[in-house]
Amino acid sequence: MSNTQTSTRTDTGHPEKPLTLSVRASTLPLQPTGALDKFEFIESTPVIGREYKNVQLSDLLKADNSDELIRELAIIISQRNVVFFRNQDINIEQQKLVPWQQLGILSGRPKESGLHIHPTTRPSSELGLEITVITSQNDRSKIYEDALDISQFASREWHTDGHTLPPLGGDTLWASSYEAYDRLSPSFAKFLEGLTAVHDARPTGNPENIGLDLTAIHPVIRTNPVTGWKGLFVSKSFTRRILELTKDESDFVLDYLNRVITENHDLQVRFNWKQNDVAIWANSSTVHNVTRDYDEHREGNRVVSLGERPYFDPASQSRREALGLKKRVFWGQA
């Protein structure tokens, strides 16, 4: 699918050159078949998140109709942004298989896009280059000349990007890029469509991505090819500059767009991790952030499937438009 994570990082290239990740063979939205409707689930919020009760991903991989089930899961992840599975027995090799060979291929990702190799992964990692260990120890190893140089707002780390858990804390929040787009006025949304922005990234994981350049140019409004829905594709951590605007204009607009994502709690979902839980999300249509309210060790494994080159289709719809839902309008305090 277009970028999944049990994790996802995306698409890179040189600011002065065409992006190097491939475009999907087809950009026609995929339609759900109901293949997973027999399994019990709950919607985490009205706009984002779904949790399946008593479903093992390993069983889906071994089922006779595995391709049908995994393809359906790819569509649901793209529609709901993030899907949660509790207490999984999935092993490392199966964890790599789910987002890459199954979710990605069955939902039409380019054949060139494999698993992402994170730039911080050590070549000697016993789990292999394609498994990223997310650990709080990395944060504690950073040495700052002055702690006052670090932003103290938790919202600073929202970005498009467990087996050891603290007894309390360490939740992860995801925000829906679809709903963020739908919060914009029609005139402002139209203004943003077609604009492009510079992102910080690293060109690894796709054989067409070579060199040491850390930046890429992506559309500010991105179309998810699995759903055909528009989403706001910016984040505090990676988006640096809107190219068609002056620096002052760009800073002003990006500040507002990031506030739409971080200050609207009703387009977010918060997940409290338990042992062996798995979250799979579409980084093309979400941003996420960890809640750093713990002192104990926190660690988990992440597998990242690369997707397609980000694009904007002027004919695409917003999520609310596609589902026949009214835009949210706030008339003051309840």
PAZAPA-4460 file (N, C-alpha, C; in steps of 0.05 Angstrom, whole numbers, plus 32768, in hexadecimal, padded with zeros to 4 digits):
% residues 334
    n_x    n_y    n_z   ca_x   ca_y   ca_z    c_x    c_y    c_z   seq   type   mol
   8011   7FE8   8000   8000   8000   8000   8012   8018   8000     1      M     A
   8006   8030   8000   8017   8047   7FFF   8022   804C   801B     2      S     A
   8039   8042   801F   8048   8045   8038   803A   803A   8050     3      N     A
   8042   8023   805A   8037   8019   8073   804D   8015   8087     4      T     A
   8046   8018   80A0   8059   8012   80B6   804B   7FFE   80C9     5      Q     A
   805A   7FEB   80D1   8057   7FDD   80EB   806D   7FE6   80F9     6      T     A
   8069   8002   80D4   8073   801D   80D2   8078   8027   80B5     7      S     A
   807E   804A   80AF   8086   8052   8094   8094   806C   8090     8      T     A
   80A9   806B   8081   80B6   8084   8079   80B5   8086   805B     9      R     A
   80B5   809F   8051   80B0   80A1   8035   80C4   80AF   8024    10      T     A
   80C3   80A8   800E   80C9   80B2   7FF3   80DC   80CA   7FF3    11      D     A
   80F2   80C6   7FE5   8106   80DB   7FE5   8111   80E0   7FCA    12      T     A
   8120   80F6   7FC8   812D   80FE   7FAF   813B   8118   7FB3    13      G     A
   8147   8122   7F9F   8155   813C   7FA1   8142   8153   7F9C    14      H     A
   8144   8169   7FAB   8131   8180   7FA6   8131   818A   7F8A    15      P     A
   8147   8187   7F7C   8149   8192   7F60   8144   817C   7F4B    16      E     A
   813E   8164   7F54   813B   814E   7F41   8120   8140   7F45    17      K     A
   8116   8131   7F32   80FD   8123   7F36   8100   810F   7F4D    18      P     A
   80EA   810A   7F5B   80EB   80F6   7F70   80F0   80DA   7F63    19      L     A
   80FD   80C9   7F73   8107   80B0   7F67   80F7   8098   7F6E    20      T     A
   80E4   809A   7F81   80D3   8083   7F85   80BE   8081   7F6F    21      L     A
   80B7   8069   7F69   80A6   8064   7F52   8089   806A   7F57    22      S     A
   807A   806F   7F42   805D   8073   7F44   8050   8058   7F42    23      V     A
   8039   8055   7F50   802A   803C   7F4E   8022   8036   7F32    24      R     A
   801E   801C   7F2D   8015   8014   7F12   7FF8   801F   7F0E    25      A     A
   7FE8   8021   7F23   7FCD   802C   7F21   7FC8   803E   7F38    26      S     A
   7FBA   8054   7F33   7FB2   8066   7F49   7F94   8065   7F4E    27      T     A
   7F86   8051   7F43   7F6A   804E   7F48   7F66   8044   7F64    28      L     A
   7F54   8051   7F74   7F50   8049   7F90   7F46   802C   7F91    29      P     A
   7F4E   801E   7FA6   7F46   8002   7FAA   7F2C   8002   7FBB    30      L     A
   7F1B   7FEF   7FB5   7F01   7FED   7FC3   7F01   7FD6   7FD6    31      Q     A
   7EF8   7FDA   7FEF   7EF7   7FC4   8003   7EE2   7FAF   7FFA    32      P     A
   7EE8   7F96   8002   7ED6   7F80   7FFB   7EC6   7F75   8013    33      T     A
   7ECE   7F7E   802B   7EC2   7F73   8043   7ECE   7F59   804D    34      G     A
   7EE6   7F52   8042   7EF2   7F38   8049   7EF9   7F36   8067    35      A     A
   7EFD   7F4D   8074   7F04   7F4C   8091   7EEC   7F52   80A3    36      L     A
   7ED5   7F55   8098   7EBD   7F5D   80A8   7EB6   7F47   80BC    37      D     A
   7EBE   7F2E   80B8   7EB7   7F18   80CA   7EC7   7F1A   80E4    38      K     A
   7EDC   7F2B   80E5   7EEB   7F2D   80FD   7EE1   7F45   810E    39      F     A
   7EE1   7F41   8128   7ED7   7F56   813A   7EEB   7F6D   813A    40      E     A
   7EE1   7F86   8139   7EF2   7F9D   813B   7EE2   7FB4   8147    41      F     A
   7EF1   7FC8   8150   7EE4   7FE1   8159   7EF3   7FF8   814B    42      I     A
   7EE4   800E   8144   7EF0   8026   813A   7EFA   8036   8151    43      E     A
   7F13   803E   8151   7F1F   804C   8168   7F13   8068   816C    44      S     A
   7F0E   8076   8156   7F02   8090   8156   7EF1   8092   813D    45      T     A
   7EE0   80A6   813A   7ED0   80A9   8122   7EE1   80AC   8108    46      P     A
   7EF9   80B7   810A   7F08   80BD   80F1   7F22   80AE   80EE    47      V     A
   7F2D   80A2   8103   7F47   8095   8100   7F49   807D   8114    48      I     A
   7F55   8067   810A   7F5B   8051   811B   7F46   803B   811B    49      G     A
   7F50   8022   811B   7F3F   800B   811E   7F4F   7FF6   812E    50      R     A
   7F42   7FE7   813F   7F4F   7FD2   814F   7F40   7FB8   814A    51      E     A
   7F4F   7FA3   8142   7F44   7F89   813E   7F47   7F79   8157    52      Y     A
   7F31   7F6D   8160   7F31   7F5D   8178   7F38   7F40   8170    53      K     A
   7F4A   7F33   817E   7F4F   7F17   817B   7F57   7F0E   815F    54      N     A
   7F65   7F1F   8151   7F6F   7F18   8136   7F8E   7F17   8137    55      V     A
   7F99   7F01   812E   7FB6   7EFE   812C   7FBE   7F02   810F    56      Q     A
   7FD1   7F14   810B   7FDB   7F19   80F0   7FE8   7EFF   80E4    57      L     A
   7FF4   7EEF   80F5   8000   7ED6   80EC   7FEB   7EC4   80E0    58      S     A
   7FD2   7EC4   80EB   7FBC   7EB4   80E0   7FB3   7EBE   80C5    59      D     A
   7FB3   7ED9   80C2   7FAB   7EE4   80A8   7FC0   7EDC   8092    60      L     A
   7FD9   7EDB   809A   7FEE   7ED4   8087   7FEC   7EB7   807E    61      L     A
   7FE2   7EA6   8090   7FE0   7E89   808B   7FC5   7E80   807F    62      K     A
   7FB2   7E92   807E   7F97   7E8B   8074   7F98   7E84   8057    63      A     A
   7F85   7E73   804E   7F83   7E6B   8032   7F7E   7E83   8020    64      D     A
   7F6F   7E96   802A   7F69   7EAF   801B   7F7A   7EC6   8025    65      N     A
   7F93   7EC1   802C   7FA5   7ED5   8038   7FA7   7EEE   8027    66      S     A
   7FAA   7EEB   800D   7FAD   7F03   7FFC   7F94   7F14   7FFE    67      D     A
   7F7D   7F08   7FFD   7F64   7F18   7FFF   7F62   7F27   801A    68      E     A
   7F6A   7F19   8030   7F68   7F25   804A   7F7C   7F3C   804D    69      L     A
   7F95   7F38   8044   7FA9   7F4C   8048   7FA4   7F64   8036    70      I     A
   7F9A   7F5F   801D   7F93   7F76   800C   7F7D   7F86   8019    71      R     A
   7F69   7F79   8025   7F54   7F87   8032   7F5F   7F97   804A    72      E     A
   7F72   7F8B   8058   7F7E   7F9A   806F   7F8C   7FB3   8065    73      L     A
   7F9A   7FB1   804E   7FA8   7FC8   8043   7F94   7FDF   803D    74      A     A
   7F7D   7FD8   8033   7F69   7FEC   802D   7F5E   7FF9   8047    75      I     A
   7F59   7FE8   805B   7F4F   7FF2   8074   7F63   8004   8082    76      I     A
   7F7D   7FFC   8081   7F92   800D   808D   7F92   8028   807F    77      I     A
   7F90   8028   8065   7F90   8042   8056   7F77   8053   805C    78      S     A
   7F61   8046   8061   7F49   8055   8067   7F48   805F   8084    79      Q     A
   7F50   804D   8097   7F4F   8054   80B4   7F69   805F   80BE    80      R     A
   7F7D   8061   80AD   7F98   806D   80B3   7FAA   805A   80C4    81      N     A
   7F9F   804E   80D9   7FAF   803C   80EA   7F9D   8026   80F5    82      V     A
   7FA8   800E   80F6   7F99   7FF7   8100   7FAA   7FE9   8115    83      V     A
   7F9C   7FE1   812B   7FAA   7FD6   8143   7FA3   7FB8   8146    84      F     A
   7FB7   7FA9   814F   7FB3   7F8D   8155   7FC1   7F88   8170    85      F     A
   7FB2   7F7B   8182   7FBC   7F76   819D   7FCA   7F5B   819F    86      R     A
   7FDF   7F5A   81AF   7FED   7F42   81B8   7FF2   7F2E   81A1    87      N     A
   8002   7F37   818E   8007   7F27   8176   801E   7F13   817B    88      Q     A
   801C   7EFC   816C   8031   7EE8   816D   8042   7EE8   8154    89      D     A
   8041   7EFE   8145   804F   7F00   812C   806D   7F02   8131    90      I     A
   807D   7EF3   8120   809A   7EF4   8123   80A6   7F09   8110    91      N     A
   80C0   7F0D   8112   80CE   7F22   8103   80CA   7F1F   80E5    92      I     A
   80CE   7F06   80DB   80CB   7F02   80BE   80AE   7F07   80B5    93      E     A
   809B   7EFF   80C4   807F   7F05   80BD   807A   7F23   80BF    94      Q     A
   8086   7F30   80D2   8083   7F4D   80D5   808D   7F5C   80BC    95      Q     A
   80A2   7F52   80B0   80AC   7F5E   8097   809A   7F57   8080    96      K     A
   808E   7F3F   8081   807E   7F36   806B   8064   7F46   8069    97      L     A
   8058   7F4D   8080   803E   7F5A   8080   803F   7F75   8071    98      V     A
   8050   7F88   8079   804E   7FA2   806B   805B   7FA2   804F    99      P     A
   806D   7F91   804B   807C   7F93   8031   806F   7F81   801C   100      W     A
   8073   7F67   801E   806B   7F55   8009   804D   7F52   8007   101      Q     A
   803F   7F56   801D   8022   7F52   801C   8013   7F6C   801A   102      Q     A
   8013   7F7D   802E   8004   7F95   802D   800B   7FA6   8015   103      L     A
   8025   7FAA   8010   802E   7FBB   7FFB   8027   7FB0   7FDF   104      G     A
   8030   7F98   7FDA   802C   7F8C   7FBF   800E   7F89   7FB9   105      I     A
   7FFE   7F7F   7FCC   7FE2   7F79   7FC7   7FD2   7F92   7FC3   106      L     A
   7FDC   7FA9   7FCC   7FCD   7FC2   7FC8   7FDA   7FD4   7FB2   107      S     A
   7FEE   7FC9   7FA4   7FF7   7FD6   7F8B   800F   7FE8   7F8E   108      G     A
   8020   7FE4   7FA3   8037   7FF5   7FA5   804B   7FEE   7F8E   109      R     A
   805D   8001   7F87   8070   7FFC   7F72   8082   7FE4   7F79   110      P     A
   8089   7FD4   7F65   8099   7FBC   7F6A   80B5   7FC3   7F74   111      K     A
   80BE   7FDC   7F6E   80D9   7FE4   7F77   80DA   7FEA   7F95   112      E     A
   80C3   7FF0   7FA1   80C3   7FF8   7FBD   80C3   7FE1   7FCF   113      S     A
   80D9   7FDD   7FDE   80DB   7FC8   7FF1   80D8   7FD2   800D   114      G     A
   80E8   7FC7   8020   80E7   7FD1   803B   80FB   7FE7   803F   115      L     A
   80F3   7FFA   804F   8105   8011   8054   811C   8009   8067   116      H     A
   8133   8013   8061   814B   800F   8072   8150   802A   8080   117      I     A
   814B   802A   809A   814D   8044   80A9   816A   804C   80AB   118      H     A
   8170   8065   80A8   818C   806E   80A8   819A   806A   80C3   119      P     A
   818A   8066   80D9   8197   8062   80F3   819B   8044   80F9   120      T     A
   8192   8032   80E8   8195   8016   80ED   81B2   800D   80E9   121      T     A
   81BD   8000   80FD   81D9   7FF8   80FB   81DC   7FE0   80E9   122      R     A
   81F1   7FE0   80D7   81F5   7FC9   80C5   81F7   7FAF   80D3   123      P     A
   8200   7FAF   80EC   8204   7F97   80FC   81EB   7F8E   810B   124      S     A
   81D4   7F9B   8106   81BC   7F94   8115   81B5   7F77   8112   125      S     A
   81B0   7F69   8127   81AA   7F4D   8126   818E   7F48   811A   126      E     A
   817D   7F5C   811A   8162   7F59   810E   8162   7F5F   80F0   127      L     A
   8179   7F68   80E5   817A   7F6F   80C9   8176   7F8D   80C4   128      G     A
   817D   7F96   80AC   817C   7FB2   80A5   815F   7FBC   80A3   129      L     A
   814C   7FAA   809E   8131   7FB2   8098   8120   7FB4   80B1   130      E     A
   812B   7FAE   80C9   811D   7FB1   80E2   8129   7FC8   80F1   131      I     A
   8119   7FDC   80F7   8122   7FF3   8107   811A   7FEF   8123   132      T     A
   812D   7FF0   8136   8126   7FEE   8152   8121   800B   815C   133      V     A
   8108   800F   8165   8100   8029   8171   8105   8027   818F   134      I     A
   8117   8037   8199   811E   8034   81B5   8122   8050   81C2   135      T     A
   8119   8052   81DB   811C   806B   81E9   8139   8070   81F1   136      S     A
   814A   805B   81EF   8166   805F   81F6   8173   8072   81E2   137      Q     A
   816A   8072   81C9   8175   8085   81B5   8171   80A2   81BD   138      N     A
   8159   80A7   81C8   8153   80C3   81D1   8166   80CB   81E8   139      D     A
   816A   80B8   81FB   817A   80BF   8212   8198   80C2   820B   140      R     A
   81A0   80B6   81F4   81BC   80B7   81ED   81C4   80D2   81E1   141      S     A
   81B0   80E2   81D9   81B6   80FC   81CD   81C1   810F   81E2   142      K     A
   81D6   811D   81DA   81E2   8131   81EC   81DD   814C   81E2   143      I     A
   81D0   815D   81F2   81CA   8178   81E9   81DB   818B   81F9   144      Y     A
   81E6   819F   81EC   81F6   81B3   81FB   81E6   81C2   820F   145      E     A
   81CC   81C6   8209   81BB   81D4   821B   819F   81CA   8218   146      D     A
   8193   81BF   822D   8178   81B4   822C   8164   81C9   8223   147      A     A
   816A   81E2   8228   8158   81F7   8220   8156   81FB   8202   148      L     A
   8168   81EE   81F3   8166   81EF   81D6   8151   81DC   81CB   149      D     A
   8145   81CB   81DB   8132   81B7   81D2   8116   81C1   81D7   150      I     A
   8105   81C0   81C3   80E9   81C8   81C6   80DC   81B6   81DB   151      S     A
   80CD   81C2   81ED   80BF   81B3   8202   80A2   81AD   81FC   152      Q     A
   809A   81B3   81E3   807F   81AC   81DB   807F   8190   81D0   153      F     A
   806C   817F   81DA   806B   8163   81D0   8064   8162   81B2   154      A     A
   8057   8177   81A8   804F   8177   818C   8066   817A   8179   155      S     A
   807F   817F   8183   8096   8183   8171   809C   816A   8161   156      R     A
   8094   8152   816B   809D   8139   815F   8088   812B   814D   157      E     A
   8072   8138   8147   805F   812C   8134   806D   8128   811A   158      W     A
   806C   810F   810F   8079   8109   80F6   806C   80F2   80E8   159      H     A
   8072   80F0   80CE   8068   80DA   80BE   807C   80C4   80BF   160      T     A
   8082   80B5   80CB   8095   80A1   80CE   808C   8086   80CA   161      D     A
   806D   7FC6   819E   8085   7FC8   81AE   8089   7FAF   81C0   162      G     A
   80A2   7FAA   81C4   80A7   7F92   81D5   80B2   7F99   81F1   163      H     A
   80BB   7FB2   81F5   80C4   7FBB   820F   80B5   7FD5   8215   164      T     A
   80A4   7FD4   822A   8092   7FEA   822F   8095   7FF5   824C   165      L     A
   8092   800F   824F   8091   8019   826B   8077   8011   8278   166      P     A
   8075   8010   8292   805C   8008   829F   8045   801B   829A   167      P     A
   804C   8034   8296   8038   8048   828E   8044   805B   827A   168      L     A
   8033   8066   8268   803D   807A   8256   8047   806E   823C   169      G     A
   8051   807F   822A   805C   8077   8211   8048   8072   81FC   170      G     A
   8030   807C   81FF   801B   8079   81EA   8024   8086   81D0   171      D     A
   8019   807C   81BA   801E   8089   81A0   8004   8096   8196   172      T     A
   8006   80AD   818A   7FEF   80BB   817E   7FF3   80BC   8160   173      L     A
   7FDD   80B7   8152   7FDD   80BB   8135   7FC7   80D0   812E   174      W     A
   7FCD   80DF   8119   7FB9   80F3   8110   7FB3   80ED   80F2   175      A     A
   7F9A   80F1   80EB   7F91   80EC   80D0   7F96   8104   80BD   176      S     A
   7FA7   80FF   80A9   7FAC   8114   8095   7F93   811A   8084   177      S     A
   7F81   8105   8081   7F68   8109   8073   7F57   811E   8081   178      Y     A
   7F53   8119   809C   7F42   812B   80AB   7F4F   8147   80AD   179      E     A
   7F69   8148   80AF   7F76   8162   80B0   7F70   8172   8096   180      A     A
   7F71   8165   807F   7F69   8172   8066   7F4C   817C   8067   181      Y     A
   7F3B   816B   8072   7F1E   8172   8073   7F19   8189   8086   182      D     A
   7F2B   8190   8098   7F27   81A6   80AA   7F2E   81C1   809D   183      R     A
   7F3A   81C0   8085   7F41   81D9   8077   7F29   81E4   8069   184      L     A
   7F28   81FF   8066   7F12   820B   8056   7F17   8203   8039   185      S     A
   7F02   8202   8029   7F05   81FA   800D   7F18   820C   7FFE   186      P     A
   7F18   8226   8004   7F2A   8239   7FF6   7F47   8234   7FFE   187      S     A
   7F4C   8230   8017   7F67   822B   8020   7F72   8210   8016   188      F     A
   7F60   81FC   8016   7F68   81E1   800C   7F70   81E3   7FEE   189      A     A
   7F5F   81F2   7FDF   7F65   81F6   7FC3   7F80   8204   7FBE   190      K     A
   7F86   8217   7FCF   7F9F   8226   7FCD   7FB7   8213   7FD1   191      F     A
   7FB4   8200   7FE4   7FCA   81EE   7FEA   7FCE   81D8   7FD6   192      L     A
   7FB9   81D1   7FC7   7FBB   81BB   7FB4   7FCE   81C3   7F9D   193      E     A
   7FE1   81B2   7F98   7FF5   81B8   7F84   800E   81C4   7F8E   194      G     A
   800E   81CE   7FA7   8027   81D8   7FB3   8039   81C1   7FBB   195      L     A
   8053   81C6   7FBC   8066   81B1   7FC4   8077   81BB   7FDA   196      T     A
   8082   81A8   7FEA   8092   81B0   8001   80AB   819E   8002   197      A     A
   80C0   81A9   800E   80D9   819A   8013   80D7   818C   802D   198      V     A
   80DD   8171   802C   80DE   8161   8044   80FA   8156   8049   199      H     A
   8100   8152   8062   8119   8144   8069   8114   8126   8068   200      D     A
   8125   8117   805B   8122   80FA   8059   813D   80EF   8052   201      A     A
   813E   80D4   804F   8157   80C8   8046   8150   80B3   8031   202      R     A
   815E   80B3   801A   8157   80A2   8004   8162   8085   8008   203      P     A
   8154   8076   8018   815C   805A   801C   8144   8048   8018   204      T     A
   8148   802F   8011   8132   801C   800F   8128   8017   7FF3   205      G     A
   812D   8028   7FE1   8125   8024   7FC5   813E   8026   7FB4   206      N     A
   8142   8013   7FA1   815B   8013   7F91   815E   802C   7F80   207      P     A
   8149   803A   7F7A   814B   8052   7F6A   8155   806A   7F7A   208      E     A
   8153   8068   7F95   815C   807D   7FA6   8179   807A   7FAD   209      N     A
   818A   808B   7FA3   81A7   8089   7FA8   81B1   80A4   7FB0   210      I     A
   81C8   80A4   7FBC   81D4   80BD   7FC4   81CF   80C3   7FE2   211      G     A
   81D9   80DA   7FEB   81D7   80E1   8007   81C5   80F9   800D   212      L     A
   81B5   8101   7FF9   81A3   8118   7FFD   818E   8110   8011   213      D     A
   8187   8123   8023   8174   811E   8038   815A   812C   8034   214      L     A
   8155   8137   801C   813D   8146   8018   812D   813B   8000   215      T     A
   8113   8142   8000   8101   813A   7FEA   80EC   814F   7FE7   216      A     A
   80DF   814F   7FD0   80C9   8161   7FCB   80AF   8151   7FC9   217      I     A
   809C   8158   7FD9   8082   814A   7FD9   806B   815E   7FD7   218      H     A
   8054   8155   7FCD   803D   8167   7FCC   8032   816D   7FE8   219      P     A
   8029   8185   7FED   801D   818D   8007   8003   817E   800C   220      V     A
   7FF4   817A   7FF7   7FDC   8169   7FF8   7FE1   8150   7FE8   221      I     A
   7FDF   8139   7FF4   7FE7   8120   7FE7   7FCE   810E   7FE4   222      R     A
   7FCC   8101   7FCE   7FB7   80EE   7FC9   7FC0   80D2   7FD1   223      T     A
   7FB0   80C5   7FE1   7FB6   80A9   7FE8   7FAC   8097   7FD2   224      N     A
   7FBD   8088   7FC4   7FB4   8079   7FAD   7FA2   8061   7FB4   225      P     A
   7FA3   8058   7FCC   7F91   8041   7FD4   7F75   804A   7FD8   226      V     A
   7F71   8062   7FE4   7F56   806D   7FE9   7F4E   8081   7FD5   227      T     A
   7F61   808F   7FC9   7F5A   80A6   7FB7   7F53   80BF   7FC7   228      G     A
   7F5A   80C0   7FE1   7F52   80D7   7FF2   7F6A   80EA   7FF5   229      W     A
   7F63   8104   7FF8   7F77   8119   7FFC   7F7F   811A   8019   230      K     A
   7F98   8120   801E   7FA2   8123   8039   7FB7   8139   803B   231      G     A
   7FB9   8145   8052   7FCD   815A   8057   7FE7   814C   805D   232      L     A
   7FFB   8151   804C   8014   8142   804D   802B   8154   8056   233      F     A
   802A   815D   806F   803F   816C   807C   8043   8162   8098   234      V     A
   805A   8168   80A4   805E   8161   80C0   8074   8173   80CB   235      S     A
   8073   8177   80E6   8086   8189   80F3   80A2   817F   80F0   236      K     A
   80A6   8164   80F1   80C0   8159   80F2   80CF   815A   80D6   237      S     A
   80C0   8157   80C0   80CD   8154   80A6   80C8   816A   8092   238      F     A
   80B1   8178   8094   80AB   818C   807F   80B9   81A6   8086   239      T     A
   80C9   81B0   8073   80DA   81C7   8078   80D0   81E1   806A   240      R     A
   80C6   81DE   8052   80C1   81F7   8043   80AD   81F1   802C   241      R     A
   8099   8201   8028   8088   8200   8011   8095   8211   7FFB   242      I     A
   809B   8204   7FE5   80AD   8210   7FD1   80A0   8227   7FC2   243      L     A
   8086   8227   7FBE   8079   823C   7FAE   8074   8255   7FBE   244      E     A
   807B   8255   7FD8   8076   826C   7FE9   8090   8278   7FF2   245      L     A
   808F   8291   7FFB   80A7   829D   8008   80AC   828E   8022   246      T     A
   80C3   8291   802E   80C9   8284   8047   80B6   828C   805D   247      K     A
   80B0   82A6   805F   809E   82AF   8073   8082   82A4   806F   248      D     A
   8078   82A4   8056   805E   8298   8050   805E   827A   8056   249      E     A
   8073   826D   804E   8075   8250   8053   8075   824A   8071   250      S     A
   8084   8258   8081   8085   8254   809E   8069   8258   80AA   251      D     A
   805B   826D   80A1   8041   8273   80AB   802D   825D   80A5   252      F     A
   802D   8254   808B   801A   823F   8083   8020   8224   8090   253      V     A
   803A   821C   8091   8041   8203   809E   803A   8203   80BB   254      L     A
   803E   821A   80C9   8037   821B   80E5   8019   8216   80E9   255      D     A
   8009   8222   80D8   7FEC   821E   80DA   7FE5   8201   80D4   256      Y     A
   7FF0   81F5   80BF   7FE9   81DA   80B7   7FF2   81C6   80CD   257      L     A
   8009   81CB   80D9   8011   81B9   80EF   7FFF   81BC   8107   258      N     A
   7FF5   81D4   810C   7FE2   81D8   8122   7FC8   81C9   811C   259      R     A
   7FBF   81C8   8103   7FA7   81B9   80FC   7FAA   819C   8105   260      V     A
   7FC2   8191   8101   7FC7   8175   8107   7FCA   8171   8125   261      I     A
   7FD9   8182   8132   7FE1   817C   814E   7FCD   8187   8162   262      T     A
   7FBC   819B   815B   7FAA   81A7   816E   7F8D   819D   816C   263      E     A
   7F88   818C   8159   7F6D   8180   8157   7F6D   8164   8161   264      N     A
   7F66   8160   817A   7F68   8145   8186   7F53   8132   817A   265      H     A
   7F3E   813D   816D   7F29   812C   8163   7F30   8121   8147   266      D     A
   7F47   8127   813C   7F50   8119   8124   7F68   8107   812B   267      L     A
   7F6C   8102   8145   7F82   80F1   814F   7F77   80D8   815D   268      Q     A
   7F88   80C4   815E   7F82   80AC   816E   7F9B   80A6   817F   269      V     A
   7F96   809E   8198   7FAC   8098   81AA   7FAB   807A   81B2   270      R     A
   7FC3   806D   81B0   7FC4   8050   81B4   7FD6   804A   81CC   271      F     A
   7FCB   803C   81DF   7FDB   8033   81F6   7FE6   8017   81F1   272      N     A
   8000   8015   81EF   800D   7FFC   81E8   800D   7FE7   81FE   273      W     A
   8008   7FCE   81F7   800C   7FB7   8209   8020   7FA5   81FC   274      K     A
   8029   7F91   820A   803D   7F7E   8200   8034   7F72   81E6   275      Q     A
   8046   7F72   81D2   8042   7F65   81B8   802C   7F71   81A7   276      N     A
   8024   7F89   81AC   8010   7F97   819B   801D   7F9F   8181   277      D     A
   800D   7FA1   816C   8016   7FA9   8152   8004   7FBF   8147   278      V     A
   8010   7FD4   813D   8001   7FEA   812F   800B   7FEB   8112   279      A     A
   7FF9   7FEC   80FF   8001   7FF0   80E3   7FF3   8009   80D9   280      I     A
   8002   801B   80CE   7FF6   8034   80C5   8001   803C   80A9   281      W     A
   7FF2   804E   809D   7FF9   8059   8082   8006   8074   8087   282      A     A
   8020   8076   8083   802E   808F   8088   8027   80A4   8073   283      N     A
   801C   809B   805C   8014   80AE   8047   7FFC   80BF   8050   284      S     A
   7FEE   80B6   8065   7FD6   80C4   806D   7FD4   80C8   808B   285      S     A
   7FEA   80C6   8099   7FEA   80CB   80B6   8004   80D9   80BE   286      T     A
   8003   80E5   80D6   801C   80EC   80E4   8019   80E0   8100   287      V     A
   802F   80DC   810D   802E   80CF   8128   8043   80DB   813B   288      H     A
   803F   80D5   8154   8050   80E0   8169   804F   80CE   8181   289      N     A
   8066   80CA   818E   8066   80BB   81A7   8061   80CF   81BE   290      V     A
   8055   80C5   81D4   8051   80D5   81EC   8068   80CF   81FF   291      T     A
   8079   80E2   8203   8091   80DE   8213   808C   80E5   8230   292      R     A
   807A   80D5   823C   8073   80D9   8258   807D   80C2   826A   293      D     A
   8094   80B7   8264   809F   80A0   8272   80BD   80A4   8275   294      Y     A
   80C8   8096   8289   80E5   8096   828D   80F1   807B   8288   295      D     A
   80E0   8066   8288   80EB   804B   8285   80F1   8045   8267   296      E     A
   80FD   802D   8263   8105   8025   8248   80EC   801E   8237   297      H     A
   80EC   8027   821F   80D6   8022   820C   80E3   8019   81F1   298      R     A
   80DB   8002   81E6   80E9   7FF8   81CE   80D6   7FE7   81BE   299      E     A
   80D8   7FE9   81A4   80C8   7FD8   8192   80D5   7FD6   8177   300      G     A
   80CA   7FC4   8166   80D5   7FC0   814B   80C3   7FCD   8137   301      N     A
   80CF   7FD9   8122   80BF   7FE6   810D   80C8   7FDC   80F2   302      R     A
   80B5   7FD5   80E1   80BA   7FCD   80C6   80AC   7FE1   80B3   303      V     A
   80B9   7FEB   809F   80AF   8000   808E   80AE   7FF7   8071   304      V     A
   8097   7FF9   8065   8093   7FF3   8049   8092   800D   8039   305      S     A
   80A4   8011   8026   80A3   8029   8015   808B   8027   8002   306      L     A
   8080   803F   7FFB   806A   8040   7FE9   8071   804C   7FCF   307      G     A
   805E   805C   7FC4   8062   8069   7FAA   806C   8085   7FAD   308      E     A
   8074   8091   7F97   807B   80AD   7F97   8062   80BE   7F9E   309      R     A
   8063   80CF   7FB2   804C   80DF   7FBA   8043   80F0   7FA3   310      P     A
   8028   80F2   7FA0   801D   8102   7F8A   8003   810E   7F93   311      Y     A
   7FFA   8122   7F84   7FDF   812E   7F88   7FCF   812B   7F6F   312      F     A
   7FB7   8120   7F72   7FA5   811C   7F5B   7F8F   8131   7F5E   313      D     A
   7F8C   8145   7F4D   7F77   8159   7F4F   7F5B   814D   7F50   314      P     A
   7F58   8136   7F44   7F3D   8129   7F43   7F37   811A   7F5D   315      A     A
   7F4A   8117   7F70   7F45   8108   7F88   7F32   8117   7F9A   316      S     A
   7F26   8108   7FAD   7F12   8114   7FC0   7F1D   8114   7FDC   317      Q     A
   7F11   8124   7FED   7F17   8122   8009   7F08   810A   8015   318      S     A
   7F11   8101   802D   7F04   80EB   803A   7EE6   80F0   803F   319      R     A
   7EE0   8107   8049   7EC4   810D   804F   7EB3   810F   8036   320      R     A
   7EBF   811A   8022   7EB0   811C   8008   7EAB   8100   7FFD   321      E     A
   7EBF   80EE   7FFE   7EBC   80D3   7FF3   7EA8   80C3   8002   322      A     A
   7EA6   80C7   801D   7E94   80B8   802E   7E79   80C5   8032   323      L     A
   7E75   80DC   8025   7E5C   80EB   8028   7E58   80F7   8043   324      G     A
   7E6D   80FF   8051   7E6C   810A   806C   7E6E   8128   806B   325      L     A
   7E61   8136   807D   7E63   8153   807E   7E7E   815B   808A   326      K     A
   7E88   8172   8082   7EA0   817D   808F   7E9A   8185   80AB   327      K     A
   7EAD   8182   80BD   7EAA   818B   80D9   7EAA   81A9   80DA   328      R     A
   7E96   81B5   80E6   7E95   81D2   80EA   7E91   81D7   8108   329      V     A
   7EA2   81E8   8114   7EA1   81ED   8130   7E95   8209   8135   330      F     A
   7E7F   820A   8144   7E70   8223   8148   7E75   822E   8164   331      W     A
   7E89   8225   8172   7E8E   822F   818D   7E8D   8219   81A1   332      G     A
   7E8E   821F   81BB   7E8F   820B   81D0   7E74   81FF   81D4   333      Q     A
   7E75   81E5   81DB   7E5C   81D6   81E0   7E52   81DC   81FC   334      A     A
***
